[in-house]
Amino acid sequence: MRVVELSQESTIYTCRSYLLLGDWNLLGDVNTLIDPGTDGSVIDQIETLSTGCGKIPVEQVILTHNHFDHAAGVEIFKQRYGARVFAWCDGKDVDELLRDSQIIKAGDDQLQVLHTPGHSSDSICLYNPTQRVLFSGDTQLRVRSVAGTFAPEHIETLRRLSTLRIEKVYSGHDEPIVSNAEGIILDSLRIVRNSL
């Protein structure tokens, strides 16, 4: 599975988007966009990529949650590519609801859906165990201070993620974590527990 980080050139606040492709762009691969952002500004980049001969550039969209900066551009991808849209909860243009631990094909591999409430009740992370990659949306994984309060759901989310083998994290807004991802999650869990 190839992860293409799409740079946002939107004039309004938006999130980071990721296009998942198969390593060889085979017909059976499922070109998948995680979080389209607000306004379709990533389409120009997608159109320049090799997404497979005769293949639709974006066959499905997965939303990590339904906040505007992640989901507002969905309609553009449905109109342009006829993409199916997957999300944890129902919303405009959502075709299929996801459930915890569900496996969904993306590129030439699979993603496991992890319900991770905390940022919002419909937040999910997407985990690829083959490459040990996590797409975290707005789930806060890097906690640096005991200041503040943390919802029980956030603590449980960190505990759950700390049990996974994770080498890279692609966030909805921050730069990707490309080293010590497991250590960062464990440190955050310790900090959050110490704040109680």
N, C-alpha and C positions, 0 to 999 in steps of 0.2 A: 504494500500500500504506500503510495506517495502522498505526502502532505504538502499542499501548496498554500503558503501563507499569502493571502491577498492583502495588498496594502490599500487602505481606505483613502480615497481622495474626495470624500464628501465634504460639503460645506456646512453640514449640520452634524451634531454629535451622533456617533455611531460606535459599533463594536468592531472587533477583529473577526474576520471571516476566514474559513479554511475550506479548501476544495480537496476532497479525497479522491484519488484516482488509482487505478490498478497500475502495477509496475510496467505492464506491457500494453495497456489500453486494449484489452481483449473485449470481444462482444459481450461476454458474460459479466464483465465488471459493472459496478453500479456507481456512476459518477455522483458524488454526494457533497453537498454544500452544508457546512455547519454554520448557522447564524448568518443570514444574508445581510444584516445591517438595516439601515434606514431607507436607502433610496436607490438601490441597484447600482451604485457607483463602481462596484467590482466587476460588472459585466464586461466592460472594455478589456480588462485583464484576462478574464475567462476566455473571451473570444480569441485571444492571441495564443492560447495554450493548445498543445496537442492533446485532445481529450478522447481520441479514438476515431478512426475512420468510420464515418457513417453513424457515429454515436451522438446522442444528445449531450451537450456539454454539462448540463445539470439535470440529472434524472430525479433526484430527490433532495429535499431540504430537511435538515433536522434542527429544531430549535432547542437550545439549552434552557430557555424559558421565554415567556411571552412579553417581556418588556419591550417597549418601543424601539430602543436602540439596537435590539437584536432581531426583532421580528417584523418591523414595519415594511421592509422591502419584499416580503414574501409574495405579495400579489404580482410584482414585476416578474419574478421567476416563474410563477405559474403561467402568466400570459406569454412570456418569451419562450419558455422551454416545455411547458406542460408538466412541470415538476410536481411530484407528490410531496406533501408536507406532513411531517411527523412532529408531534409535540406531546408533552405530558398532559396538558389540559386543552379543552376545546377552545377554539378561537376562530376568528375570521380566516378563511382559507386553509384551515387544518383538515387534512384528509384522514389521518389515522392517529389514534391516541397510543402512546407508549406506556409500557408497564415496567416495573422494577425487575431487573435481571433479564429483560428481553434481549435477544440477540438480533441484530439487524446487519445485513450485508452493506458494506461501504467499500468502494473501490474493489479490490480483489480479496478483501479480508472481511473481518467482522468487528462490530462494536457491541459492547455490552452496555445496556442502559442502567444507570445507577441513579435512583431518586435521591437527591441530596438537598433537602430543604434547608433553609437557613437564610440565604439571600432572598428567596421568595419560596412560596409553598410549591410552586411547579418547577423548581430548579432541578436539572439533571446534569450529571457528568456522563461522558461517553468514554469507555475504556477499551483499548485494544491490547489484549494480553500478549499477542505475538511480538509486537514491537515495544510493549510496555509503555504505551502512550496514553495520556489522559487529556481529554478535551474538557476543561473545567467550567466553561461559561463564566458566570460571575460568582461561583462558589469560592469563597475566600480561603485560600490555602496557606498564605504567608501572613502569619500573625506575629508581630514583633514586640507587642507590649501587653501587659496584663491590664492596662487601663481599659475601662469600658466593660460592658456586659455582653455576654454571649448566650444566645438562645440554646436550649437543650438540643434542638435539631442540628445546630451547627456543630456542637460538640460530638454528637453521634455521627454526623457526616465525616468529620475529621478522623474519628475512631475507625469508621468503616474504610475510608481511603487508606489509612495507615496499614491496613492488612494486605494491600495490593503491592505487587512489584511494579513500580512506576519509575521510569527513567527520564521521561520528558513530559512536560505539562504545557499544553497550549491553552492560554487563558482568553477570556472574552475581551480583555482590555490591556493587560500587562504583557511585557516581553515574555516569550516562552522561557520556561525553566528547562535548561538543557543539562544540568548536572546537579547531583545531590537532591533530587526531587523527593525521594523517600525521607531523607533527613530533614528537609524543610517541613514536610507534613508532620513528622514526629515531633519536631521542635514546636510547631504551632499547637499541636494537641497538648503538649506539656504546658505551654504558656496559658492556654485556655483553661486547662484544668486547675492551674495554680491561681487563676483569677477568681475562682469560686469561693 
